Amino acid sequence: MEPVKLDVHVKESNNGTPSVAKLDGRLVLETVTEFLQTMRPQTSPSLVLDMSGVSFLDSAGVGALVQLFVHRRNQGQKFALAALTGQGTAVMQVSGLVKLLPIFASVAEAEQPPS
């Protein structure tokens, strides 16, 4: 059986745009520890998680997203999710987190300054 993987590729910000972290794989119990260890040290003022490559999101993954959101908010840093898959969107809706977390249809939309 192949190990469960989540690859995280961070593109640092330039010209005041948010840093973007592209996630590829499964954000699940087996991958959340490494995900949080990778993402917590990110110090850019604004971070967008590109979720388009997340093939599966479970409750542990949702918990990790909330932890990262709270951690960044406590540091005065912004956080947003972008390009959730259908399954990811359904999980976020069922959990009620669409009201708490900033969620955008695309990375480009999340990168726009608030109007």
Backbone atoms as SQL, in Angstrom:
CREATE TABLE atoms (id INTEGER PRIMARY KEY, chain TEXT, resi INTEGER, resn TEXT, atom TEXT, x REAL, y REAL, z REAL);
INSERT INTO atoms VALUES
  (1, 'A', 1, 'MET', 'N', 0.841, -1.189, 0.000),
  (2, 'A', 1, 'MET', 'CA', 0.000, 0.000, 0.000),
  (3, 'A', 1, 'MET', 'C', 0.880, 1.243, 0.000),
  (4, 'A', 2, 'GLU', 'N', 0.526, 2.187, -0.848),
  (5, 'A', 2, 'GLU', 'CA', 1.313, 3.413, -0.986),
  (6, 'A', 2, 'GLU', 'C', 1.063, 4.340, 0.207),
  (7, 'A', 3, 'PRO', 'N', 2.125, 4.989, 0.720),
  (8, 'A', 3, 'PRO', 'CA', 1.919, 5.902, 1.850),
  (9, 'A', 3, 'PRO', 'C', 1.083, 7.116, 1.438),
  (10, 'A', 4, 'VAL', 'N', 0.339, 7.619, 2.408),
  (11, 'A', 4, 'VAL', 'CA', -0.473, 8.814, 2.174),
  (12, 'A', 4, 'VAL', 'C', 0.460, 10.016, 2.145),
  (13, 'A', 5, 'LYS', 'N', 0.314, 10.861, 1.124),
  (14, 'A', 5, 'LYS', 'CA', 1.231, 11.990, 0.968),
  (15, 'A', 5, 'LYS', 'C', 0.486, 13.298, 0.808),
  (16, 'A', 6, 'LEU', 'N', 1.157, 14.354, 1.262),
  (17, 'A', 6, 'LEU', 'CA', 0.714, 15.716, 0.998),
  (18, 'A', 6, 'LEU', 'C', 1.968, 16.516, 0.709),
  (19, 'A', 7, 'ASP', 'N', 2.064, 17.037, -0.513),
  (20, 'A', 7, 'ASP', 'CA', 3.186, 17.898, -0.874),
  (21, 'A', 7, 'ASP', 'C', 2.747, 19.343, -0.726),
  (22, 'A', 8, 'VAL', 'N', 3.644, 20.159, -0.136),
  (23, 'A', 8, 'VAL', 'CA', 3.357, 21.583, 0.047),
  (24, 'A', 8, 'VAL', 'C', 4.468, 22.371, -0.639),
  (25, 'A', 9, 'HIS', 'N', 4.074, 23.221, -1.587),
  (26, 'A', 9, 'HIS', 'CA', 5.029, 24.062, -2.307),
  (27, 'A', 9, 'HIS', 'C', 4.664, 25.516, -2.026),
  (28, 'A', 10, 'VAL', 'N', 5.552, 26.230, -1.329),
  (29, 'A', 10, 'VAL', 'CA', 5.271, 27.616, -0.954),
  (30, 'A', 10, 'VAL', 'C', 5.967, 28.559, -1.923),
  (31, 'A', 11, 'LYS', 'N', 5.173, 29.457, -2.492),
  (32, 'A', 11, 'LYS', 'CA', 5.716, 30.514, -3.347),
  (33, 'A', 11, 'LYS', 'C', 5.665, 31.792, -2.512),
  (34, 'A', 12, 'GLU', 'N', 6.840, 32.303, -2.182),
  (35, 'A', 12, 'GLU', 'CA', 6.908, 33.494, -1.327),
  (36, 'A', 12, 'GLU', 'C', 6.288, 34.694, -2.023),
  (37, 'A', 13, 'SER', 'N', 5.824, 35.614, -1.214),
  (38, 'A', 13, 'SER', 'CA', 5.156, 36.799, -1.751),
  (39, 'A', 13, 'SER', 'C', 6.169, 37.733, -2.407),
  (40, 'A', 14, 'ASN', 'N', 5.653, 38.523, -3.327),
  (41, 'A', 14, 'ASN', 'CA', 6.444, 39.598, -3.910),
  (42, 'A', 14, 'ASN', 'C', 5.506, 40.758, -4.195),
  (43, 'A', 15, 'ASN', 'N', 6.019, 41.945, -4.110),
  (44, 'A', 15, 'ASN', 'CA', 5.235, 43.154, -4.381),
  (45, 'A', 15, 'ASN', 'C', 3.969, 43.245, -3.531),
  (46, 'A', 16, 'GLY', 'N', 4.030, 42.741, -2.307),
  (47, 'A', 16, 'GLY', 'CA', 2.894, 42.862, -1.415),
  (48, 'A', 16, 'GLY', 'C', 1.787, 41.854, -1.628),
  (49, 'A', 17, 'THR', 'N', 1.963, 40.945, -2.603),
  (50, 'A', 17, 'THR', 'CA', 0.939, 39.911, -2.791),
  (51, 'A', 17, 'THR', 'C', 1.137, 38.828, -1.739),
  (52, 'A', 18, 'PRO', 'N', 0.086, 38.072, -1.433),
  (53, 'A', 18, 'PRO', 'CA', 0.226, 37.019, -0.420),
  (54, 'A', 18, 'PRO', 'C', 1.166, 35.910, -0.883),
  (55, 'A', 19, 'SER', 'N', 1.780, 35.237, 0.082),
  (56, 'A', 19, 'SER', 'CA', 2.466, 33.987, -0.222),
  (57, 'A', 19, 'SER', 'C', 1.394, 32.962, -0.556),
  (58, 'A', 20, 'VAL', 'N', 1.699, 32.062, -1.478),
  (59, 'A', 20, 'VAL', 'CA', 0.743, 31.025, -1.860),
  (60, 'A', 20, 'VAL', 'C', 1.377, 29.670, -1.601),
  (61, 'A', 21, 'ALA', 'N', 0.651, 28.822, -0.865),
  (62, 'A', 21, 'ALA', 'CA', 1.100, 27.450, -0.622),
  (63, 'A', 21, 'ALA', 'C', 0.187, 26.523, -1.414),
  (64, 'A', 22, 'LYS', 'N', 0.766, 25.808, -2.373),
  (65, 'A', 22, 'LYS', 'CA', 0.010, 24.851, -3.194),
  (66, 'A', 22, 'LYS', 'C', 0.084, 23.501, -2.534),
  (67, 'A', 23, 'LEU', 'N', -1.073, 22.940, -2.190),
  (68, 'A', 23, 'LEU', 'CA', -1.147, 21.637, -1.555),
  (69, 'A', 23, 'LEU', 'C', -1.533, 20.594, -2.588),
  (70, 'A', 24, 'ASP', 'N', -0.808, 19.481, -2.611),
  (71, 'A', 24, 'ASP', 'CA', -1.105, 18.371, -3.513),
  (72, 'A', 24, 'ASP', 'C', -1.116, 17.078, -2.717),
  (73, 'A', 25, 'GLY', 'N', -2.241, 16.387, -2.742),
  (74, 'A', 25, 'GLY', 'CA', -2.352, 15.118, -2.034),
  (75, 'A', 25, 'GLY', 'C', -3.551, 15.115, -1.109),
  (76, 'A', 26, 'ARG', 'N', -3.378, 14.436, 0.019),
  (77, 'A', 26, 'ARG', 'CA', -4.475, 14.262, 0.967),
  (78, 'A', 26, 'ARG', 'C', -4.152, 14.982, 2.276),
  (79, 'A', 27, 'LEU', 'N', -5.039, 15.874, 2.702),
  (80, 'A', 27, 'LEU', 'CA', -4.889, 16.548, 3.991),
  (81, 'A', 27, 'LEU', 'C', -5.733, 15.758, 4.987),
  (82, 'A', 28, 'VAL', 'N', -5.091, 14.754, 5.582),
  (83, 'A', 28, 'VAL', 'CA', -5.772, 13.786, 6.444),
  (84, 'A', 28, 'VAL', 'C', -4.919, 13.525, 7.687),
  (85, 'A', 29, 'LEU', 'N', -5.435, 12.700, 8.583),
  (86, 'A', 29, 'LEU', 'CA', -4.767, 12.412, 9.847),
  (87, 'A', 29, 'LEU', 'C', -3.286, 12.097, 9.671),
  (88, 'A', 30, 'GLU', 'N', -2.954, 11.317, 8.651),
  (89, 'A', 30, 'GLU', 'CA', -1.563, 10.898, 8.448),
  (90, 'A', 30, 'GLU', 'C', -0.651, 12.037, 7.988),
  (91, 'A', 31, 'THR', 'N', -1.210, 13.135, 7.486),
  (92, 'A', 31, 'THR', 'CA', -0.377, 14.200, 6.927),
  (93, 'A', 31, 'THR', 'C', -0.449, 15.521, 7.688),
  (94, 'A', 32, 'VAL', 'N', -1.350, 15.647, 8.677),
  (95, 'A', 32, 'VAL', 'CA', -1.543, 16.959, 9.307),
  (96, 'A', 32, 'VAL', 'C', -0.344, 17.424, 10.123),
  (97, 'A', 33, 'THR', 'N', 0.350, 16.520, 10.783),
  (98, 'A', 33, 'THR', 'CA', 1.491, 16.931, 11.610),
  (99, 'A', 33, 'THR', 'C', 2.562, 17.591, 10.755),
  (100, 'A', 34, 'GLU', 'N', 2.923, 16.940, 9.661),
  (101, 'A', 34, 'GLU', 'CA', 3.943, 17.508, 8.771),
  (102, 'A', 34, 'GLU', 'C', 3.441, 18.802, 8.130),
  (103, 'A', 35, 'PHE', 'N', 2.159, 18.839, 7.774),
  (104, 'A', 35, 'PHE', 'CA', 1.560, 20.052, 7.210),
  (105, 'A', 35, 'PHE', 'C', 1.715, 21.225, 8.177),
  (106, 'A', 36, 'LEU', 'N', 1.344, 21.024, 9.434),
  (107, 'A', 36, 'LEU', 'CA', 1.440, 22.109, 10.420),
  (108, 'A', 36, 'LEU', 'C', 2.891, 22.492, 10.689),
  (109, 'A', 37, 'GLN', 'N', 3.799, 21.523, 10.716),
  (110, 'A', 37, 'GLN', 'CA', 5.217, 21.825, 10.930),
  (111, 'A', 37, 'GLN', 'C', 5.774, 22.648, 9.776),
  (112, 'A', 38, 'THR', 'N', 5.256, 22.445, 8.584),
  (113, 'A', 38, 'THR', 'CA', 5.699, 23.205, 7.422),
  (114, 'A', 38, 'THR', 'C', 5.090, 24.604, 7.409),
  (115, 'A', 39, 'MET', 'N', 3.816, 24.702, 7.766),
  (116, 'A', 39, 'MET', 'CA', 3.089, 25.959, 7.587),
  (117, 'A', 39, 'MET', 'C', 3.211, 26.935, 8.758),
  (118, 'A', 40, 'ARG', 'N', 3.335, 26.458, 9.965),
  (119, 'A', 40, 'ARG', 'CA', 3.375, 27.377, 11.113),
  (120, 'A', 40, 'ARG', 'C', 4.531, 28.371, 11.060),
  (121, 'A', 41, 'PRO', 'N', 5.723, 27.972, 10.610),
  (122, 'A', 41, 'PRO', 'CA', 6.830, 28.939, 10.563),
  (123, 'A', 41, 'PRO', 'C', 6.683, 30.013, 9.477),
  (124, 'A', 42, 'GLN', 'N', 5.714, 29.894, 8.580),
  (125, 'A', 42, 'GLN', 'CA', 5.537, 30.888, 7.516),
  (126, 'A', 42, 'GLN', 'C', 5.189, 32.236, 8.143),
  (127, 'A', 43, 'THR', 'N', 6.000, 33.241, 7.857),
  (128, 'A', 43, 'THR', 'CA', 5.822, 34.539, 8.506),
  (129, 'A', 43, 'THR', 'C', 5.280, 35.626, 7.585),
  (130, 'A', 44, 'SER', 'N', 4.944, 35.273, 6.349),
  (131, 'A', 44, 'SER', 'CA', 4.443, 36.319, 5.455),
  (132, 'A', 44, 'SER', 'C', 3.150, 36.894, 6.038),
  (133, 'A', 45, 'PRO', 'N', 2.921, 38.198, 5.851),
  (134, 'A', 45, 'PRO', 'CA', 1.737, 38.837, 6.433),
  (135, 'A', 45, 'PRO', 'C', 0.426, 38.237, 5.935),
  (136, 'A', 46, 'SER', 'N', 0.455, 37.663, 4.733),
  (137, 'A', 46, 'SER', 'CA', -0.759, 37.091, 4.152),
  (138, 'A', 46, 'SER', 'C', -0.420, 35.779, 3.461),
  (139, 'A', 47, 'LEU', 'N', -1.231, 34.750, 3.725),
  (140, 'A', 47, 'LEU', 'CA', -0.983, 33.422, 3.174),
  (141, 'A', 47, 'LEU', 'C', -2.264, 32.879, 2.560),
  (142, 'A', 48, 'VAL', 'N', -2.156, 32.386, 1.323),
  (143, 'A', 48, 'VAL', 'CA', -3.274, 31.737, 0.644),
  (144, 'A', 48, 'VAL', 'C', -2.906, 30.276, 0.449),
  (145, 'A', 49, 'LEU', 'N', -3.795, 29.375, 0.881),
  (146, 'A', 49, 'LEU', 'CA', -3.595, 27.950, 0.631),
  (147, 'A', 49, 'LEU', 'C', -4.367, 27.583, -0.632),
  (148, 'A', 50, 'ASP', 'N', -3.638, 27.176, -1.665),
  (149, 'A', 50, 'ASP', 'CA', -4.245, 26.712, -2.911),
  (150, 'A', 50, 'ASP', 'C', -4.624, 25.250, -2.698),
  (151, 'A', 51, 'MET', 'N', -5.916, 24.996, -2.521),
  (152, 'A', 51, 'MET', 'CA', -6.413, 23.666, -2.179),
  (153, 'A', 51, 'MET', 'C', -6.824, 22.855, -3.404),
  (154, 'A', 52, 'SER', 'N', -6.562, 23.360, -4.604),
  (155, 'A', 52, 'SER', 'CA', -7.034, 22.695, -5.821),
  (156, 'A', 52, 'SER', 'C', -6.445, 21.296, -6.007),
  (157, 'A', 53, 'GLY', 'N', -5.281, 21.039, -5.410),
  (158, 'A', 53, 'GLY', 'CA', -4.663, 19.723, -5.560),
  (159, 'A', 53, 'GLY', 'C', -4.934, 18.775, -4.411),
  (160, 'A', 54, 'VAL', 'N', -5.804, 19.174, -3.472),
  (161, 'A', 54, 'VAL', 'CA', -6.123, 18.311, -2.324),
  (162, 'A', 54, 'VAL', 'C', -7.217, 17.343, -2.757),
  (163, 'A', 55, 'SER', 'N', -6.835, 16.067, -2.886),
  (164, 'A', 55, 'SER', 'CA', -7.783, 15.068, -3.379),
  (165, 'A', 55, 'SER', 'C', -8.751, 14.593, -2.303),
  (166, 'A', 56, 'PHE', 'N', -8.366, 14.754, -1.016),
  (167, 'A', 56, 'PHE', 'CA', -9.261, 14.349, 0.069),
  (168, 'A', 56, 'PHE', 'C', -8.939, 15.149, 1.320),
  (169, 'A', 57, 'LEU', 'N', -9.976, 15.586, 2.004),
  (170, 'A', 57, 'LEU', 'CA', -9.860, 16.363, 3.232),
  (171, 'A', 57, 'LEU', 'C', -10.728, 15.686, 4.279),
  (172, 'A', 58, 'ASP', 'N', -10.123, 15.277, 5.422),
  (173, 'A', 58, 'ASP', 'CA', -10.921, 14.663, 6.482),
  (174, 'A', 58, 'ASP', 'C', -11.008, 15.602, 7.679),
  (175, 'A', 59, 'SER', 'N', -11.619, 15.130, 8.763),
  (176, 'A', 59, 'SER', 'CA', -11.829, 15.995, 9.929),
  (177, 'A', 59, 'SER', 'C', -10.507, 16.431, 10.550),
  (178, 'A', 60, 'ALA', 'N', -9.487, 15.597, 10.511),
  (179, 'A', 60, 'ALA', 'CA', -8.169, 15.987, 11.032),
  (180, 'A', 60, 'ALA', 'C', -7.583, 17.111, 10.175),
  (181, 'A', 61, 'GLY', 'N', -7.785, 17.024, 8.871),
  (182, 'A', 61, 'GLY', 'CA', -7.323, 18.079, 7.975),
  (183, 'A', 61, 'GLY', 'C', -8.049, 19.382, 8.234),
  (184, 'A', 62, 'VAL', 'N', -9.348, 19.305, 8.456),
  (185, 'A', 62, 'VAL', 'CA', -10.133, 20.498, 8.783),
  (186, 'A', 62, 'VAL', 'C', -9.616, 21.106, 10.083),
  (187, 'A', 63, 'GLY', 'N', -9.352, 20.253, 11.076),
  (188, 'A', 63, 'GLY', 'CA', -8.807, 20.730, 12.353),
  (189, 'A', 63, 'GLY', 'C', -7.475, 21.432, 12.168),
  (190, 'A', 64, 'ALA', 'N', -6.632, 20.899, 11.284),
  (191, 'A', 64, 'ALA', 'CA', -5.329, 21.518, 11.022),
  (192, 'A', 64, 'ALA', 'C', -5.500, 22.889, 10.364),
  (193, 'A', 65, 'LEU', 'N', -6.477, 23.012, 9.467),
  (194, 'A', 65, 'LEU', 'CA', -6.729, 24.311, 8.832),
  (195, 'A', 65, 'LEU', 'C', -7.190, 25.336, 9.863),
  (196, 'A', 66, 'VAL', 'N', -8.053, 24.908, 10.783),
  (197, 'A', 66, 'VAL', 'CA', -8.518, 25.815, 11.842),
  (198, 'A', 66, 'VAL', 'C', -7.355, 26.202, 12.747),
  (199, 'A', 67, 'GLN', 'N', -6.511, 25.240, 13.118),
  (200, 'A', 67, 'GLN', 'CA', -5.334, 25.544, 13.950),
  (201, 'A', 67, 'GLN', 'C', -4.440, 26.570, 13.277),
  (202, 'A', 68, 'LEU', 'N', -4.194, 26.392, 11.986),
  (203, 'A', 68, 'LEU', 'CA', -3.336, 27.320, 11.257),
  (204, 'A', 68, 'LEU', 'C', -3.986, 28.699, 11.182),
  (205, 'A', 69, 'PHE', 'N', -5.286, 28.745, 10.934),
  (206, 'A', 69, 'PHE', 'CA', -6.023, 30.008, 10.898),
  (207, 'A', 69, 'PHE', 'C', -5.884, 30.745, 12.232),
  (208, 'A', 70, 'VAL', 'N', -6.122, 30.052, 13.341),
  (209, 'A', 70, 'VAL', 'CA', -6.049, 30.672, 14.675),
  (210, 'A', 70, 'VAL', 'C', -4.620, 31.117, 14.972),
  (211, 'A', 71, 'HIS', 'N', -3.639, 30.270, 14.659),
  (212, 'A', 71, 'HIS', 'CA', -2.225, 30.596, 14.881),
  (213, 'A', 71, 'HIS', 'C', -1.863, 31.887, 14.140),
  (214, 'A', 72, 'ARG', 'N', -2.227, 31.971, 12.869),
  (215, 'A', 72, 'ARG', 'CA', -1.883, 33.147, 12.072),
  (216, 'A', 72, 'ARG', 'C', -2.634, 34.385, 12.559),
  (217, 'A', 73, 'ARG', 'N', -3.904, 34.228, 12.917),
  (218, 'A', 73, 'ARG', 'CA', -4.673, 35.365, 13.427),
  (219, 'A', 73, 'ARG', 'C', -4.040, 35.901, 14.710),
  (220, 'A', 74, 'ASN', 'N', -3.595, 34.999, 15.588),
  (221, 'A', 74, 'ASN', 'CA', -2.945, 35.422, 16.831),
  (222, 'A', 74, 'ASN', 'C', -1.619, 36.137, 16.585),
  (223, 'A', 75, 'GLN', 'N', -0.998, 35.887, 15.439),
  (224, 'A', 75, 'GLN', 'CA', 0.252, 36.542, 15.064),
  (225, 'A', 75, 'GLN', 'C', -0.003, 37.821, 14.251),
  (226, 'A', 76, 'GLY', 'N', -1.274, 38.146, 14.034),
  (227, 'A', 76, 'GLY', 'CA', -1.621, 39.318, 13.228),
  (228, 'A', 76, 'GLY', 'C', -1.420, 39.090, 11.739),
  (229, 'A', 77, 'GLN', 'N', -1.452, 37.819, 11.319),
  (230, 'A', 77, 'GLN', 'CA', -1.238, 37.471, 9.914),
  (231, 'A', 77, 'GLN', 'C', -2.547, 36.994, 9.291),
  (232, 'A', 78, 'LYS', 'N', -2.695, 37.242, 8.010),
  (233, 'A', 78, 'LYS', 'CA', -3.903, 36.844, 7.298),
  (234, 'A', 78, 'LYS', 'C', -3.753, 35.447, 6.719),
  (235, 'A', 79, 'PHE', 'N', -4.906, 34.839, 6.447),
  (236, 'A', 79, 'PHE', 'CA', -4.970, 33.459, 5.981),
  (237, 'A', 79, 'PHE', 'C', -6.227, 33.298, 5.137),
  (238, 'A', 80, 'ALA', 'N', -6.118, 32.578, 4.038),
  (239, 'A', 80, 'ALA', 'CA', -7.297, 32.297, 3.215),
  (240, 'A', 80, 'ALA', 'C', -7.131, 30.948, 2.532),
  (241, 'A', 81, 'LEU', 'N', -8.260, 30.334, 2.219),
  (242, 'A', 81, 'LEU', 'CA', -8.285, 29.109, 1.431),
  (243, 'A', 81, 'LEU', 'C', -8.781, 29.474, 0.039),
  (244, 'A', 82, 'ALA', 'N', -8.246, 28.797, -0.971),
  (245, 'A', 82, 'ALA', 'CA', -8.668, 29.072, -2.344),
  (246, 'A', 82, 'ALA', 'C', -8.779, 27.770, -3.121),
  (247, 'A', 83, 'ALA', 'N', -9.711, 27.759, -4.061),
  (248, 'A', 83, 'ALA', 'CA', -9.847, 26.681, -5.042),
  (249, 'A', 83, 'ALA', 'C', -10.093, 25.315, -4.404),
  (250, 'A', 84, 'LEU', 'N', -10.989, 25.270, -3.430),
  (251, 'A', 84, 'LEU', 'CA', -11.351, 23.982, -2.831),
  (252, 'A', 84, 'LEU', 'C', -11.989, 23.080, -3.879),
  (253, 'A', 85, 'THR', 'N', -11.725, 21.785, -3.773),
  (254, 'A', 85, 'THR', 'CA', -12.382, 20.812, -4.645),
  (255, 'A', 85, 'THR', 'C', -13.822, 20.635, -4.173),
  (256, 'A', 86, 'GLY', 'N', -14.609, 19.899, -4.915),
  (257, 'A', 86, 'GLY', 'CA', -15.989, 19.639, -4.518),
  (258, 'A', 86, 'GLY', 'C', -16.071, 18.966, -3.162),
  (259, 'A', 87, 'GLN', 'N', -15.215, 17.963, -2.947),
  (260, 'A', 87, 'GLN', 'CA', -15.218, 17.256, -1.667),
  (261, 'A', 87, 'GLN', 'C', -14.784, 18.186, -0.543),
  (262, 'A', 88, 'GLY', 'N', -13.764, 18.997, -0.791),
  (263, 'A', 88, 'GLY', 'CA', -13.294, 19.938, 0.220),
  (264, 'A', 88, 'GLY', 'C', -14.355, 20.972, 0.569),
  (265, 'A', 89, 'THR', 'N', -15.050, 21.461, -0.455),
  (266, 'A', 89, 'THR', 'CA', -16.127, 22.429, -0.221),
  (267, 'A', 89, 'THR', 'C', -17.232, 21.809, 0.615),
  (268, 'A', 90, 'ALA', 'N', -17.603, 20.568, 0.300),
  (269, 'A', 90, 'ALA', 'CA', -18.662, 19.885, 1.048),
  (270, 'A', 90, 'ALA', 'C', -18.272, 19.720, 2.510),
  (271, 'A', 91, 'VAL', 'N', -17.031, 19.327, 2.773),
  (272, 'A', 91, 'VAL', 'CA', -16.562, 19.145, 4.151),
  (273, 'A', 91, 'VAL', 'C', -16.603, 20.472, 4.897),
  (274, 'A', 92, 'MET', 'N', -16.162, 21.540, 4.254),
  (275, 'A', 92, 'MET', 'CA', -16.167, 22.853, 4.904),
  (276, 'A', 92, 'MET', 'C', -17.591, 23.323, 5.181),
  (277, 'A', 93, 'GLN', 'N', -18.530, 23.028, 4.283),
  (278, 'A', 93, 'GLN', 'CA', -19.928, 23.425, 4.495),
  (279, 'A', 93, 'GLN', 'C', -20.555, 22.629, 5.639),
  (280, 'A', 94, 'VAL', 'N', -20.341, 21.324, 5.650),
  (281, 'A', 94, 'VAL', 'CA', -20.912, 20.474, 6.696),
  (282, 'A', 94, 'VAL', 'C', -20.366, 20.870, 8.062),
  (283, 'A', 95, 'SER', 'N', -19.092, 21.236, 8.122),
  (284, 'A', 95, 'SER', 'CA', -18.471, 21.610, 9.395),
  (285, 'A', 95, 'SER', 'C', -18.853, 23.028, 9.831),
  (286, 'A', 96, 'GLY', 'N', -19.470, 23.784, 8.937),
  (287, 'A', 96, 'GLY', 'CA', -19.859, 25.152, 9.269),
  (288, 'A', 96, 'GLY', 'C', -18.733, 26.158, 9.177),
  (289, 'A', 97, 'LEU', 'N', -17.591, 25.745, 8.648),
  (290, 'A', 97, 'LEU', 'CA', -16.422, 26.627, 8.630),
  (291, 'A', 97, 'LEU', 'C', -16.439, 27.640, 7.496),
  (292, 'A', 98, 'VAL', 'N', -17.378, 27.519, 6.582),
  (293, 'A', 98, 'VAL', 'CA', -17.463, 28.520, 5.517),
  (294, 'A', 98, 'VAL', 'C', -17.796, 29.891, 6.099),
  (295, 'A', 99, 'LYS', 'N', -18.358, 29.915, 7.304),
  (296, 'A', 99, 'LYS', 'CA', -18.671, 31.184, 7.962),
  (297, 'A', 99, 'LYS', 'C', -17.479, 31.750, 8.727),
  (298, 'A', 100, 'LEU', 'N', -16.524, 30.896, 9.087),
  (299, 'A', 100, 'LEU', 'CA', -15.366, 31.317, 9.892),
  (300, 'A', 100, 'LEU', 'C', -14.139, 31.625, 9.039),
  (301, 'A', 101, 'LEU', 'N', -13.811, 30.739, 8.128),
  (302, 'A', 101, 'LEU', 'CA', -12.577, 30.867, 7.351),
  (303, 'A', 101, 'LEU', 'C', -12.829, 31.639, 6.056),
  (304, 'A', 102, 'PRO', 'N', -11.884, 32.517, 5.686),
  (305, 'A', 102, 'PRO', 'CA', -12.003, 33.178, 4.382),
  (306, 'A', 102, 'PRO', 'C', -11.740, 32.171, 3.266),
  (307, 'A', 103, 'ILE', 'N', -12.746, 31.945, 2.418),
  (308, 'A', 103, 'ILE', 'CA', -12.647, 30.965, 1.339),
  (309, 'A', 103, 'ILE', 'C', -12.962, 31.661, 0.021),
  (310, 'A', 104, 'PHE', 'N', -12.085, 31.447, -0.967),
  (311, 'A', 104, 'PHE', 'CA', -12.227, 32.082, -2.274),
  (312, 'A', 104, 'PHE', 'C', -12.285, 31.018, -3.366),
  (313, 'A', 105, 'ALA', 'N', -12.928, 31.350, -4.463),
  (314, 'A', 105, 'ALA', 'CA', -13.076, 30.414, -5.576),
  (315, 'A', 105, 'ALA', 'C', -11.749, 30.129, -6.273),
  (316, 'A', 106, 'SER', 'N', -10.831, 31.107, -6.254),
  (317, 'A', 106, 'SER', 'CA', -9.549, 30.933, -6.945),
  (318, 'A', 106, 'SER', 'C', -8.441, 31.647, -6.177),
  (319, 'A', 107, 'VAL', 'N', -7.212, 31.280, -6.484),
  (320, 'A', 107, 'VAL', 'CA', -6.058, 31.945, -5.875),
  (321, 'A', 107, 'VAL', 'C', -6.040, 33.413, -6.295),
  (322, 'A', 108, 'ALA', 'N', -6.319, 33.680, -7.566),
  (323, 'A', 108, 'ALA', 'CA', -6.315, 35.072, -8.058),
  (324, 'A', 108, 'ALA', 'C', -7.308, 35.922, -7.271),
  (325, 'A', 109, 'GLU', 'N', -8.480, 35.371, -6.983),
  (326, 'A', 109, 'GLU', 'CA', -9.481, 36.107, -6.212),
  (327, 'A', 109, 'GLU', 'C', -8.985, 36.356, -4.786),
  (328, 'A', 110, 'ALA', 'N', -8.340, 35.357, -4.191),
  (329, 'A', 110, 'ALA', 'CA', -7.828, 35.499, -2.820),
  (330, 'A', 110, 'ALA', 'C', -6.692, 36.509, -2.738),
  (331, 'A', 111, 'GLU', 'N', -5.953, 36.680, -3.836),
  (332, 'A', 111, 'GLU', 'CA', -4.823, 37.598, -3.850),
  (333, 'A', 111, 'GLU', 'C', -5.246, 39.061, -3.983),
  (334, 'A', 112, 'GLN', 'N', -6.490, 39.306, -4.370),
  (335, 'A', 112, 'GLN', 'CA', -6.955, 40.678, -4.542),
  (336, 'A', 112, 'GLN', 'C', -7.021, 41.394, -3.194),
  (337, 'A', 113, 'PRO', 'N', -6.572, 42.648, -3.139),
  (338, 'A', 113, 'PRO', 'CA', -6.698, 43.375, -1.891),
  (339, 'A', 113, 'PRO', 'C', -8.166, 43.601, -1.557),
  (340, 'A', 114, 'PRO', 'N', -8.512, 43.594, -0.265),
  (341, 'A', 114, 'PRO', 'CA', -9.911, 43.812, 0.113),
  (342, 'A', 114, 'PRO', 'C', -10.389, 45.186, -0.348),
  (343, 'A', 115, 'SER', 'N', -11.623, 45.220, -0.800),
  (344, 'A', 115, 'SER', 'CA', -12.142, 46.519, -1.290),
  (345, 'A', 115, 'SER', 'C', -12.886, 47.255, -0.206);
